[in-house]
Amino acid sequence: MLDKIALALVIIGGLNWGGIGLFKFDTVAWLFGGQASTISRIVYTLVALAAIWCISLLFRNTEEAVDVPHR
């Protein structure tokens, strides 16, 4: 569950950076009252922490054992 939350936050961050790069529009700042507002800073921090968490996904063994019954 934590992986999905982190991935969602990283996607939000990526879309926000895309908006900044393409349109010079910061959606998070627009929604929460500017880049310096407390809520915006919390969102930016959560996105950064989620990105750090997602680094672990690169090194995690994702193969799961599948139990296939014999016929």
PyMOL commands that place a pseudoatom at each C-alpha (Angstrom):
pseudoatom trace, name=CA, resn=MET, resi=1, chain=A, elem=C, hetatm=0, pos=[0.000, 0.000, 0.000]
pseudoatom trace, name=CA, resn=LEU, resi=2, chain=A, elem=C, hetatm=0, pos=[2.844, 2.371, 0.857]
pseudoatom trace, name=CA, resn=ASP, resi=3, chain=A, elem=C, hetatm=0, pos=[4.378, 1.715, -2.565]
pseudoatom trace, name=CA, resn=LYS, resi=4, chain=A, elem=C, hetatm=0, pos=[1.170, 2.793, -4.302]
pseudoatom trace, name=CA, resn=ILE, resi=5, chain=A, elem=C, hetatm=0, pos=[0.874, 5.960, -2.221]
pseudoatom trace, name=CA, resn=ALA, resi=6, chain=A, elem=C, hetatm=0, pos=[4.499, 6.828, -2.935]
pseudoatom trace, name=CA, resn=LEU, resi=7, chain=A, elem=C, hetatm=0, pos=[4.020, 6.159, -6.639]
pseudoatom trace, name=CA, resn=ALA, resi=8, chain=A, elem=C, hetatm=0, pos=[0.904, 8.361, -6.731]
pseudoatom trace, name=CA, resn=LEU, resi=9, chain=A, elem=C, hetatm=0, pos=[2.794, 11.208, -5.038]
pseudoatom trace, name=CA, resn=VAL, resi=10, chain=A, elem=C, hetatm=0, pos=[5.704, 10.853, -7.457]
pseudoatom trace, name=CA, resn=ILE, resi=11, chain=A, elem=C, hetatm=0, pos=[3.272, 10.977, -10.392]
pseudoatom trace, name=CA, resn=ILE, resi=12, chain=A, elem=C, hetatm=0, pos=[1.713, 14.140, -8.952]
pseudoatom trace, name=CA, resn=GLY, resi=13, chain=A, elem=C, hetatm=0, pos=[5.188, 15.633, -8.602]
pseudoatom trace, name=CA, resn=GLY, resi=14, chain=A, elem=C, hetatm=0, pos=[6.122, 14.651, -12.137]
pseudoatom trace, name=CA, resn=LEU, resi=15, chain=A, elem=C, hetatm=0, pos=[2.964, 16.178, -13.572]
pseudoatom trace, name=CA, resn=ASN, resi=16, chain=A, elem=C, hetatm=0, pos=[3.572, 19.331, -11.553]
pseudoatom trace, name=CA, resn=TRP, resi=17, chain=A, elem=C, hetatm=0, pos=[7.139, 19.594, -12.883]
pseudoatom trace, name=CA, resn=GLY, resi=18, chain=A, elem=C, hetatm=0, pos=[5.818, 18.999, -16.384]
pseudoatom trace, name=CA, resn=GLY, resi=19, chain=A, elem=C, hetatm=0, pos=[3.427, 21.900, -15.915]
pseudoatom trace, name=CA, resn=ILE, resi=20, chain=A, elem=C, hetatm=0, pos=[6.271, 24.090, -14.707]
pseudoatom trace, name=CA, resn=GLY, resi=21, chain=A, elem=C, hetatm=0, pos=[8.513, 23.111, -17.616]
pseudoatom trace, name=CA, resn=LEU, resi=22, chain=A, elem=C, hetatm=0, pos=[5.916, 23.382, -20.368]
pseudoatom trace, name=CA, resn=PHE, resi=23, chain=A, elem=C, hetatm=0, pos=[3.628, 26.138, -19.172]
pseudoatom trace, name=CA, resn=LYS, resi=24, chain=A, elem=C, hetatm=0, pos=[5.477, 27.867, -16.296]
pseudoatom trace, name=CA, resn=PHE, resi=25, chain=A, elem=C, hetatm=0, pos=[2.515, 26.890, -14.116]
pseudoatom trace, name=CA, resn=ASP, resi=26, chain=A, elem=C, hetatm=0, pos=[2.974, 25.360, -10.653]
pseudoatom trace, name=CA, resn=THR, resi=27, chain=A, elem=C, hetatm=0, pos=[-0.269, 23.524, -9.904]
pseudoatom trace, name=CA, resn=VAL, resi=28, chain=A, elem=C, hetatm=0, pos=[0.600, 22.814, -6.263]
pseudoatom trace, name=CA, resn=ALA, resi=29, chain=A, elem=C, hetatm=0, pos=[1.381, 26.473, -5.593]
pseudoatom trace, name=CA, resn=TRP, resi=30, chain=A, elem=C, hetatm=0, pos=[-1.782, 27.537, -7.409]
pseudoatom trace, name=CA, resn=LEU, resi=31, chain=A, elem=C, hetatm=0, pos=[-3.964, 25.140, -5.397]
pseudoatom trace, name=CA, resn=PHE, resi=32, chain=A, elem=C, hetatm=0, pos=[-2.469, 25.916, -1.996]
pseudoatom trace, name=CA, resn=GLY, resi=33, chain=A, elem=C, hetatm=0, pos=[-1.653, 29.632, -2.085]
pseudoatom trace, name=CA, resn=GLY, resi=34, chain=A, elem=C, hetatm=0, pos=[1.877, 29.949, -3.410]
pseudoatom trace, name=CA, resn=GLN, resi=35, chain=A, elem=C, hetatm=0, pos=[5.157, 28.100, -3.146]
pseudoatom trace, name=CA, resn=ALA, resi=36, chain=A, elem=C, hetatm=0, pos=[5.926, 29.491, 0.289]
pseudoatom trace, name=CA, resn=SER, resi=37, chain=A, elem=C, hetatm=0, pos=[2.632, 28.473, 1.889]
pseudoatom trace, name=CA, resn=THR, resi=38, chain=A, elem=C, hetatm=0, pos=[2.839, 25.813, 4.563]
pseudoatom trace, name=CA, resn=ILE, resi=39, chain=A, elem=C, hetatm=0, pos=[0.533, 23.387, 2.755]
pseudoatom trace, name=CA, resn=SER, resi=40, chain=A, elem=C, hetatm=0, pos=[2.511, 23.682, -0.501]
pseudoatom trace, name=CA, resn=ARG, resi=41, chain=A, elem=C, hetatm=0, pos=[5.743, 23.041, 1.351]
pseudoatom trace, name=CA, resn=ILE, resi=42, chain=A, elem=C, hetatm=0, pos=[4.201, 19.960, 2.989]
pseudoatom trace, name=CA, resn=VAL, resi=43, chain=A, elem=C, hetatm=0, pos=[3.087, 18.645, -0.418]
pseudoatom trace, name=CA, resn=TYR, resi=44, chain=A, elem=C, hetatm=0, pos=[6.554, 19.280, -1.895]
pseudoatom trace, name=CA, resn=THR, resi=45, chain=A, elem=C, hetatm=0, pos=[8.140, 17.492, 1.068]
pseudoatom trace, name=CA, resn=LEU, resi=46, chain=A, elem=C, hetatm=0, pos=[5.792, 14.505, 0.768]
pseudoatom trace, name=CA, resn=VAL, resi=47, chain=A, elem=C, hetatm=0, pos=[6.569, 14.234, -2.943]
pseudoatom trace, name=CA, resn=ALA, resi=48, chain=A, elem=C, hetatm=0, pos=[10.303, 14.319, -2.193]
pseudoatom trace, name=CA, resn=LEU, resi=49, chain=A, elem=C, hetatm=0, pos=[9.968, 11.635, 0.493]
pseudoatom trace, name=CA, resn=ALA, resi=50, chain=A, elem=C, hetatm=0, pos=[7.900, 9.530, -1.900]
pseudoatom trace, name=CA, resn=ALA, resi=51, chain=A, elem=C, hetatm=0, pos=[10.604, 9.866, -4.558]
pseudoatom trace, name=CA, resn=ILE, resi=52, chain=A, elem=C, hetatm=0, pos=[13.217, 8.698, -2.055]
pseudoatom trace, name=CA, resn=TRP, resi=53, chain=A, elem=C, hetatm=0, pos=[10.980, 5.746, -1.172]
pseudoatom trace, name=CA, resn=CYS, resi=54, chain=A, elem=C, hetatm=0, pos=[10.545, 4.892, -4.877]
pseudoatom trace, name=CA, resn=ILE, resi=55, chain=A, elem=C, hetatm=0, pos=[14.319, 4.589, -5.249]
pseudoatom trace, name=CA, resn=SER, resi=56, chain=A, elem=C, hetatm=0, pos=[13.978, 1.397, -3.199]
pseudoatom trace, name=CA, resn=LEU, resi=57, chain=A, elem=C, hetatm=0, pos=[11.624, 0.023, -5.853]
pseudoatom trace, name=CA, resn=LEU, resi=58, chain=A, elem=C, hetatm=0, pos=[14.513, -0.039, -8.313]
pseudoatom trace, name=CA, resn=PHE, resi=59, chain=A, elem=C, hetatm=0, pos=[16.501, -2.408, -6.121]
pseudoatom trace, name=CA, resn=ARG, resi=60, chain=A, elem=C, hetatm=0, pos=[13.703, -4.551, -4.765]
pseudoatom trace, name=CA, resn=ASN, resi=61, chain=A, elem=C, hetatm=0, pos=[13.231, -8.133, -5.948]
pseudoatom trace, name=CA, resn=THR, resi=62, chain=A, elem=C, hetatm=0, pos=[9.707, -8.099, -7.375]
pseudoatom trace, name=CA, resn=GLU, resi=63, chain=A, elem=C, hetatm=0, pos=[9.531, -11.745, -8.356]
pseudoatom trace, name=CA, resn=GLU, resi=64, chain=A, elem=C, hetatm=0, pos=[6.963, -13.482, -6.236]
pseudoatom trace, name=CA, resn=ALA, resi=65, chain=A, elem=C, hetatm=0, pos=[6.712, -17.205, -5.825]
pseudoatom trace, name=CA, resn=VAL, resi=66, chain=A, elem=C, hetatm=0, pos=[3.674, -18.513, -7.631]
pseudoatom trace, name=CA, resn=ASP, resi=67, chain=A, elem=C, hetatm=0, pos=[2.200, -21.737, -6.327]
pseudoatom trace, name=CA, resn=VAL, resi=68, chain=A, elem=C, hetatm=0, pos=[0.957, -23.692, -9.337]
pseudoatom trace, name=CA, resn=PRO, resi=69, chain=A, elem=C, hetatm=0, pos=[-0.940, -26.854, -8.422]
pseudoatom trace, name=CA, resn=HIS, resi=70, chain=A, elem=C, hetatm=0, pos=[0.147, -30.048, -10.149]
pseudoatom trace, name=CA, resn=ARG, resi=71, chain=A, elem=C, hetatm=0, pos=[-2.390, -31.801, -12.365]
for i in range(1, 71): cmd.bond("trace and resi %d" % i, "trace and resi %d" % (i + 1))
show_as sticks, trace
zoom trace
